[in-house]
């Protein structure tokens, strides 16, 4: 039995196979409409979520399966003090597979040690968000035609952004990848990511503060929001939240083929005037997220169509 706790749980070859399956699902949805008949997905969401929870649910429903679960810790027995390990032991009896989001790093890893069903990490604190990474990889490969030989700008909250951390882990395994890290000093990529991931894998990168300085060099810009829920001090959040705003004026610095991705939700870091720019791919990302989660569910349940 396999789980997905980190993007590194799949080899590059396995990732390619998963993305190929997602593309086939996109092209032939009826072929997969009953692949999970009789199967149940449990969504255990201890943190608020729109896209991640609903896309997992849509993925299972599209496959003919059913869904049960909770959408906040307050609406589960966690509010009474039930541990993650006890919750997963119970869920083993109810479902065939589960997707779990939790504010504490490592919670999904704890769950998989007590699970008799596959566990999907749907985000654990500021640590990892592997299904978003799969979504990002499918979006990039589908729209760019490759996952190698690119300069990628990561902008915004690089300190707490679990989507950024997971994406870096995944992309360093492809040749010719270069990063430009765009953030204020307070939200720089953590030292362990720079030293243990980028430096260790000999990945070229530079750190800049001004978004305009990076845009002309990029094949891909990955924007992130400054996450209020990760800050201990409201004043620090207010000071940082408007540090970067991508608008039509700034987009003039970018090349004609640069893609803009964002894991969403956005607050105000991308102006709505950018939405109609053909380079804006963040709403396409949402649709790709359903296809890749359908492929992941089939893979973890070892269902072949």
Secondary structure per residue as TSV (DSSP state, phi and psi in degrees):
chain	resnum	aa	ss	phi	psi
A	1	X	-	360.0	136.0
A	2	X	-	-113.0	152.3
A	3	X	-	-122.1	166.1
A	4	X	B	-121.6	100.3
A	5	X	S	-106.8	-34.1
A	6	X	S	-135.2	153.4
A	7	X	G	-60.1	-21.6
A	8	X	G	-80.8	-2.0
A	9	X	G	-69.5	-15.3
A	10	X	S	-114.3	134.9
A	11	X	-	-69.6	167.8
A	12	X	H	-59.4	-39.5
A	13	X	H	-65.9	-40.5
A	14	X	H	-68.0	-37.1
A	15	X	H	-62.0	-44.7
A	16	X	H	-59.0	-42.1
A	17	X	H	-64.9	-40.9
A	18	X	H	-64.3	-43.5
A	19	X	H	-67.9	-35.7
A	20	X	H	-61.9	-41.2
A	21	X	H	-63.8	-42.0
A	22	X	H	-61.5	-40.8
A	23	X	H	-65.5	-35.6
A	24	X	H	-69.3	-36.5
A	25	X	H	-62.9	-41.9
A	26	X	H	-59.7	-41.8
A	27	X	H	-79.0	-28.9
A	28	X	-	-134.2	63.0
A	29	X	G	-60.5	-35.1
A	30	X	G	-64.9	-29.5
A	31	X	G	-60.4	-28.2
A	32	X	G	-108.9	6.7
A	33	X	T	-64.5	-21.7
A	34	X	T	-124.8	19.2
A	35	X	T	-63.9	-28.9
A	36	X	T	-115.2	28.5
A	37	X	T	-53.0	129.4
A	38	X	T	84.6	-5.0
A	39	X	-	-95.1	149.8
A	40	X	E	-123.4	135.8
A	41	X	E	-106.4	128.4
A	42	X	E	-100.0	126.6
A	43	X	E	-105.0	112.3
A	44	X	E	-107.3	93.1
A	45	X	E	-112.0	100.8
A	46	X	S	-82.6	-9.3
A	47	X	S	-125.1	152.2
A	48	X	-	-61.0	145.8
A	49	X	-	-161.8	144.4
A	50	X	S	-111.2	-68.4
A	51	X	H	-61.9	-49.0
A	52	X	H	-64.8	-45.5
A	53	X	H	-68.1	-49.5
A	54	X	H	-68.2	-31.9
A	55	X	H	-72.3	-34.9
A	56	X	H	-63.4	-43.2
A	57	X	H	-66.0	-43.6
A	58	X	H	-61.7	-39.9
A	59	X	H	-59.9	-47.1
A	60	X	H	-68.0	-40.5
A	61	X	H	-64.5	-39.1
A	62	X	H	-63.1	-26.0
A	63	X	T	-90.1	1.6
A	64	X	T	91.7	1.6
A	65	X	-	-88.0	-173.0
A	66	X	E	-128.4	169.2
A	67	X	E	-134.6	140.8
A	68	X	E	-141.3	163.5
A	69	X	E	152.0	-165.3
A	70	X	E	-136.8	155.6
A	71	X	S	-109.9	1.7
A	72	X	S	-160.5	154.9
A	73	X	G	-60.6	-33.2
A	74	X	G	-66.6	-24.7
A	75	X	G	-97.5	15.2
A	76	X	S	-126.7	176.2
A	77	X	G	-72.8	-3.9
A	78	X	G	-59.7	-30.5
A	79	X	G	-65.1	-21.4
A	80	X	G	-95.2	-1.7
A	81	X	T	103.3	8.4
A	82	X	-	-66.6	136.9
A	83	X	-	-79.4	160.1
A	84	X	H	-59.7	-42.0
A	85	X	H	-64.4	-37.1
A	86	X	H	-71.4	-38.6
A	87	X	H	-61.3	-45.4
A	88	X	H	-68.2	-33.7
A	89	X	H	-60.8	-36.8
A	90	X	H	-71.5	-44.6
A	91	X	H	-61.7	-31.3
A	92	X	T	-50.6	-32.7
A	93	X	T	-82.5	-15.8
A	94	X	T	-106.6	-29.0
A	95	X	-	-134.1	167.5
A	96	X	S	-98.4	-18.4
A	97	X	E	-161.2	152.3
A	98	X	E	-138.9	151.0
A	99	X	E	-118.2	130.5
A	100	X	E	-130.0	130.4
A	101	X	E	-117.9	136.2
A	102	X	E	-147.2	143.7
A	103	X	S	-71.9	-15.1
A	104	X	S	-98.0	130.5
A	105	X	T	-59.8	135.8
A	106	X	T	89.1	-3.5
A	107	X	H	-62.7	-39.9
A	108	X	H	-66.4	-34.6
A	109	X	H	-66.3	-37.2
A	110	X	H	-63.2	-44.3
A	111	X	H	-60.5	-42.5
A	112	X	H	-68.5	-22.8
A	113	X	H	-70.7	-19.0
A	114	X	T	-114.8	7.9
A	115	X	-	-96.3	143.6
A	116	X	S	-109.9	9.0
A	117	X	S	-127.0	158.6
A	118	X	E	-63.3	138.2
A	119	X	E	-112.3	129.8
A	120	X	E	-106.1	122.8
A	121	X	E	-76.9	110.7
A	122	X	E	-97.6	21.6
A	123	X	E	121.4	122.0
A	124	X	E	-127.1	100.1
A	125	X	T	57.0	-135.8
A	126	X	T	-95.7	20.4
A	127	X	T	-92.1	-77.0
A	128	X	B	-134.3	154.0
A	129	X	-	-146.3	71.4
A	130	X	H	-65.5	-32.1
A	131	X	H	-72.5	-29.0
A	132	X	H	-67.3	-36.9
A	133	X	H	-63.1	-43.1
A	134	X	H	-59.9	-41.2
A	135	X	H	-60.2	-45.6
A	136	X	H	-62.1	-44.7
A	137	X	H	-63.4	-42.0
A	138	X	H	-64.9	-40.9
A	139	X	H	-62.5	-48.2
A	140	X	H	-63.2	-48.3
A	141	X	H	-65.4	-38.2
A	142	X	H	-70.1	-37.3
A	143	X	H	-93.2	-28.1
A	144	X	H	-101.3	-20.7
A	145	X	S	83.0	5.8
A	146	X	-	-163.4	165.5
A	147	X	S	-124.5	12.8
A	148	X	S	-124.6	170.3
A	149	X	S	52.1	59.5
A	150	X	E	-140.4	151.6
A	151	X	E	-104.5	120.6
A	152	X	E	-117.8	125.3
A	153	X	E	-95.6	128.2
A	154	X	E	-111.7	120.3
A	155	X	E	-126.6	135.1
A	156	X	S	114.2	-124.9
A	157	X	-	-86.5	88.9
A	158	X	T	-90.1	-11.0
A	159	X	T	-78.7	-50.2
A	160	X	T	-102.3	-8.8
A	161	X	-	-72.1	101.1
A	162	X	H	-66.6	-29.0
A	163	X	H	-64.9	-39.2
A	164	X	H	-65.1	-46.1
A	165	X	H	-61.4	-44.7
A	166	X	H	-65.3	-40.6
A	167	X	H	-65.3	-40.7
A	168	X	H	-60.7	-48.1
A	169	X	H	-54.1	-41.1
A	170	X	H	-74.0	-43.5
A	171	X	H	-77.1	-23.2
A	172	X	T	-65.6	-11.7
A	173	X	T	-84.8	-4.6
A	174	X	S	-104.4	142.5
A	175	X	T	-70.9	149.9
A	176	X	T	74.9	20.2
A	177	X	E	-89.8	134.9
A	178	X	E	-135.4	138.7
A	179	X	E	-114.2	143.1
A	180	X	E	-116.0	117.9
A	181	X	E	-97.1	113.8
A	182	X	E	-113.3	107.1
A	183	X	-	-163.2	158.7
A	184	X	-	-70.8	162.2
A	185	X	G	-52.9	-40.0
A	186	X	G	-69.0	-20.3
A	187	X	G	-118.9	26.9
A	188	X	-	-61.7	155.7
A	189	X	-	-57.8	134.5
A	190	X	-	-57.5	150.0
A	191	X	H	-57.1	-37.7
A	192	X	H	-66.0	-31.6
A	193	X	H	-71.7	-41.0
A	194	X	I	-66.0	-46.0
A	195	X	I	-82.9	-45.5
A	196	X	I	-84.3	-18.9
A	197	X	I	-112.6	-58.7
A	198	X	I	-71.3	-54.5
A	199	X	I	-64.1	-42.4
A	200	X	T	-61.6	-31.7
A	201	X	T	-98.7	9.5
A	202	X	T	55.8	42.5
A	203	X	-	-91.1	121.1
A	204	X	-	-68.5	138.7
A	205	X	E	-155.7	157.0
A	206	X	E	-136.0	153.4
A	207	X	E	-112.8	126.5
A	208	X	E	-132.3	161.4
A	209	X	S	-101.6	-38.8
A	210	X	-	-86.6	124.2
A	211	X	H	-62.2	-38.9
A	212	X	H	-60.6	-30.4
A	213	X	H	-70.1	-27.3
A	214	X	H	-90.8	-33.9
A	215	X	H	-52.5	-43.3
A	216	X	T	-64.7	-17.0
A	217	X	T	-95.0	-5.7
A	218	X	-	-96.5	142.1
A	219	X	S	-90.1	-25.1
A	220	X	E	-150.6	133.7
A	221	X	E	-115.6	123.0
A	222	X	E	-108.9	102.9
A	223	X	E	-87.2	148.3
A	224	X	-	-135.3	155.9
A	225	X	-	-87.6	155.7
A	226	X	-	-80.7	120.8
A	227	X	-	-91.1	108.4
A	228	X	G	-56.4	-37.0
A	229	X	G	-69.7	-13.4
A	230	X	G	-94.4	-7.4
A	231	X	-	-91.9	141.3
A	232	X	S	-88.7	-18.4
A	233	X	-	-125.9	120.4
A	234	X	H	-62.5	-35.2
A	235	X	H	-63.5	-38.2
A	236	X	H	-65.5	-40.3
A	237	X	H	-63.2	-47.3
A	238	X	H	-60.9	-37.6
A	239	X	H	-68.7	-31.3
A	240	X	H	-94.7	-23.5
A	241	X	T	-64.5	-26.5
A	242	X	T	-106.3	20.3
A	243	X	S	-64.4	-37.8
A	244	X	-	-125.8	128.4
A	245	X	-	-134.4	113.6
A	246	X	B	-84.5	120.4
A	247	X	-	-130.6	-179.3
A	248	X	H	-61.4	-35.0
A	249	X	H	-63.2	-45.0
A	250	X	H	-69.1	-32.3
A	251	X	H	-63.0	-20.1
A	252	X	T	-66.3	-20.5
A	253	X	T	-78.1	-17.2
A	254	X	S	-88.9	155.7
A	255	X	-	-71.4	163.6
A	256	X	T	-68.3	-19.5
A	257	X	T	-107.6	3.6
A	258	X	-	-68.2	135.3
A	259	X	E	-98.4	144.7
A	260	X	E	-109.8	120.2
A	261	X	E	-114.8	156.3
A	262	X	E	-157.1	131.4
A	263	X	-	-71.1	-15.0
A	264	X	S	61.0	152.4
A	265	X	-	-77.2	150.6
A	266	X	-	-94.7	156.0
A	267	X	S	-107.8	-78.7
A	268	X	S	-140.2	15.0
A	269	X	S	-76.0	-16.1
A	270	X	B	-125.6	119.1
A	271	X	-	-65.7	145.2
A	272	X	G	-62.7	-19.6
A	273	X	G	-68.1	-16.2
A	274	X	G	-81.4	-18.3
A	275	X	T	-57.6	-33.9
A	276	X	T	-89.2	-0.8
A	277	X	S	-70.2	130.6
A	278	X	T	-60.3	-16.9
A	279	X	T	-82.9	-11.2
A	280	X	B	-78.1	116.4
A	281	X	-	-118.8	10.0
A	282	X	H	-72.0	-27.4
A	283	X	H	-82.4	-27.6
A	284	X	H	-63.9	-36.0
A	285	X	H	-53.5	-42.1
A	286	X	H	-58.5	-45.6
A	287	X	H	-66.5	-41.5
A	288	X	H	-62.2	-29.0
A	289	X	H	-62.6	-33.6
A	290	X	H	-69.7	-45.8
A	291	X	H	-60.8	-43.3
A	292	X	H	-73.1	-31.2
A	293	X	H	-73.7	-31.6
A	294	X	H	-61.6	-44.7
A	295	X	H	-63.6	-38.4
A	296	X	H	-66.3	-44.9
A	297	X	H	-59.1	-46.6
A	298	X	H	-60.8	-41.3
A	299	X	H	-66.3	-46.5
A	300	X	H	-70.4	-30.0
A	301	X	T	-86.3	-2.6
A	302	X	T	57.1	44.5
A	303	X	-	-101.8	123.8
A	304	X	-	-108.9	137.0
A	305	X	-	-113.0	360.0
